[in-house]
Amino acid sequence: MRSNITLRYRVQRLALLLPLAIASPAIATGSDTSLASVNGSEITREQVAAFRERHEGIGDQQAVGELIARELFYQDALKHQLEQQPALQQRLAELQRELLIGAAIERAMALEPIDEAQLQQRYERLKPQLVEQEYHARHILVESEAEAQQLIAALARGEDFATLAKAHSTGPTGEKGGDLGWFSARQMVAPFSAAVAQLEPGNYTKAPVQTQFGWHVIRLEARRSTTPPSFADLREKLEQMAQRQQMANYLDQLRSSAQVVRHDRADETPSAQ
């Protein structure tokens, strides 16, 4: 198997590199669309243009040389009736199947083209989900619940949170008075985020909060809502989402008019879907 793969790779490389070693023909400048012929088979401007679209950075003359080389390979394959080989016939059938599947999908998508209004509606539906809450908070991290409870008692007596953090917090923010800056819920471990979300600005947790890092006393300084990305920023993703939905709808439509029986579920009796 490895030798077959290696041979196929070398053949593909040869097909790409051979034109560089062949003197490419001069390109005609007249109105004739034929740029070259190989044993009577024409290579046209349209073929060259299509080839260049698929291969970035290649010039016209190099493209003509490549197409000449491929036509020579193709004609030699037909001469030796390679298309009659069973293995090659199977590969050709698989390629044809894939091309037809792609054509069927393209046809279905073209029947209901996605317009800007649809994308805008999808954006408006998604926009509320794109808004995040961000929090500005301080915390004091200690090793035991008892220490955290003592700090909460000190806060209740009116002591300053930042001063207590500098004196007692074992975390890296201790020297900054426990200041964590702005963060979203997903940036913190779940118990910490849940505790912060329940606080109002200016308040602190009245019970210690435990995480894998230790015990926390948390004070919320402020909260704000983020600005969602603009429609322009998300347009490409919105289009991809709409296309996936189209694909799902198309597949559901095909399933509804077909009898599909699965035999790969050993623990279930095969049934029509």
N, C-alpha and C positions, 0 to 999 in steps of 0.2 A: 504493500500500500504506500509506504514511504517513497519508494522509487518511482511509482506512478505520479505522486504529487510533485516530486522533484522534476520529473520529465515535463509535466504539464506547466510548471513554473518556468522552466527554461524555454519551452515553446512560446509561452506568452511574452517573455522578455525578448526573444528573438523577433517576434512579430512587431514589437515596439521599436526595437533598435535597428532593425534591418534598413528602414528607409534612410537612416542617417548615413549609411554606408553606400547608398545608391544615389547616383546623380539624378536629382529630381528634374522632370521635364520643365521647360519654360512654359509658363501659363499663357494661354491665348488671351488676347485683349479684345477680340471681336465680339460679335453678338452671339456667336455659337456657344451653347451651354456645355458642350463637350470639351473637357480639358485633357483627356487622354483616353486611350482605348487599349484593352488587353485581349488580344485574339478576337477582336470584334466587339467585346463588351465595353460599353462606354462608362467613363467616369465623369460625372457632370458637376457643374458648379453647385447644384443643390446638395449633392452628396458631400462635397467638400465642406460646404457651410454647415451641414448637419454634423459632420465629423468634428469640425472645430468647436461647435457648441459643446460637444461631449468631452473635449480635450483642451483644457485651458492652456493658453500660452503657445499653441502650435500655429505656425504660419501656413499660408496657402500651399506653398511648394512642398513643405514637409508633409502636409495633409495629403496632397496628391500622391507623393511617394509612398506613404503608408497605405493608401487605398489601392495603389498598384500592387504592392506586396501582398495585401490581403486577397486581392482578386486572383493573383497567381496561386496562392495557397489554396483558395477555394476551387479554382479550376482543376488543380492537381488532385484535390480530394475527390471531385466528381469523376475525374479520369480513372481513378483507382477504385471507384464505387464504394468509398468509405462510408457513405450514408447508409449502406446496406448492412453494416455491422450491427448486430443486436444491441450491444452496449451503447453504441452511438444513437441508435434509433430510440432507445429508452431515454437517453439524455435529451434528444430533440423533442420527444413527447412531453417530457417534464418542462422544458423551456416553453413549449407551446402552451402548456397548461397554465404556467405562471403568467405568460403574456395575456392570455384570455381572461384570467382572473383579474389582472390589472385593468384590462379594457372594460370588463363588466363593472368594476368599482368606479372607474372614471365616468362611464355612462350614467350610472345611478347618481353620482354626485352632480353631474351636469344637469340632470333633470330638475334639481332644486338648488340652484346656485345660492351661495351665501352672500348676502348683501350687507352693506354698512349698517343698515337699520337693525338687522338681526344681531350683529355684533354689539351694537350700542345697547340694545335691550339686555343682552347677556351681561354686559358690563354693569348696567344699573342693578341687575339682580345680585351680582356678586359683590358690588362695592361695599355694602355693609359688613360683609365677612372679611374684607381686606383692611378694615380699621382695627388697629390694635390699641389696647390700653398700655401705656408706659407709666412706670412708677419711679419716683425719686425717693430713696429711702436710706436710712442709716440702720446699722445693727451692731450689737455687741455679741461676740461669740465667746462662749466659755465652755469648760469641759464637763460641768455637772449641772443638773437641774437645780440643785440647791443654790449654786452660785447665781444662776439666772434669776431665781426667785428673790434673792437678796438685792439684786440690781433693780428688779421691778419695784421692790419696796422702797429703794432709794429714790427712784423716779417719782413714786407716789408722795414722797416727802418734799418733792420740788427740786431735787438735784438735777443738774444739767446733763442731758443725754450725751453730748459730744465729750464732755469732760470725763464721764464714766467710761465711755468707749476707749478713750486714750489711756485711761488708768487700768482697765481690766480686760479689754478685748484681746483674744489670742489671734485673731485674724489679721491679714495684711492691711486692712483698712483702719485698724485701730488708731494708728498715728494720725489719721485724717478725721478723727472723731467718728469713725464707723461709716463714713460717707461712701455709698455704693454708686452714686451717680444715677443716671437714668437707665432703666432696663425694662424689658418686656417679661411677661410671665414665663414664656418658653425659655428664657435665658437662665432661669433659676430652677433649682430642684423643686419638686411639686409641693412639699409641706411649706417651704418658704414662700412660694408664689401664692399659695392658698391663703396664708396668713396675711400677706400684704394686701391682697385683693379685698379683704374684709375690713381693712382699716380706713378711717377717714383722715385726711391730711391733718397733721398736728398730733395724732394719737399714736400710742404705742401698744404693743401686745401685752395684755394683762396676765397671760400665762406663757411660760417658756415654750419655744418652738424647737422641736428636735429634728435634726437632719443627720446625714452620715458624717457631717463635719463637727457636730457637737450640738450645743444648746444655744439658741438665739433669743435675744430681745430685740424687737424690730420697731422702728419708728418711721411712719410714712410722712415725708415732707410735702410731696405734691403728686398729682397724677394728671395725665393728659392723654388725649386721643391722637393717634398718628394720622397723617394725611394719606389716603389710599393712593396707589400708583395711578397715573392718568390713563385714559383710554388709549392714547397713542403708545404709551409704554407697554401696555398689555395686549395691543391689537393682535400681534402674531400668535400669542398664546390663546387668545379668545378664538381666533380662527381655527387653530388646531383642536380646541375643545369642540367647536361646532362641527368640524369634520369628523371627529370621533363619534359624536352623537349621530351624525348622518350615517356613518358606517354601522353603528349599532341598530339604528332604525331599519336600514336596508337589510341587515342580517335577520332581524326579527320578522320582517316581511317575508323573506325567503323561507324561514323556518315555519311560519304559519301556514304556508301552502305546500309544505313538504312533509314526508314521513321520515323521521330520523330515528333510527334505532341504535342504541349504543350497546356494545358487547364487551366493553372493557371494564365493567364494574362487577367484580367477582362476588361482591357481597349483596348485589341487587339483582332482581329479575329484570332482564332487558325489557324496556318499555318504550313505546313511541313518545317522542317529545313534541 
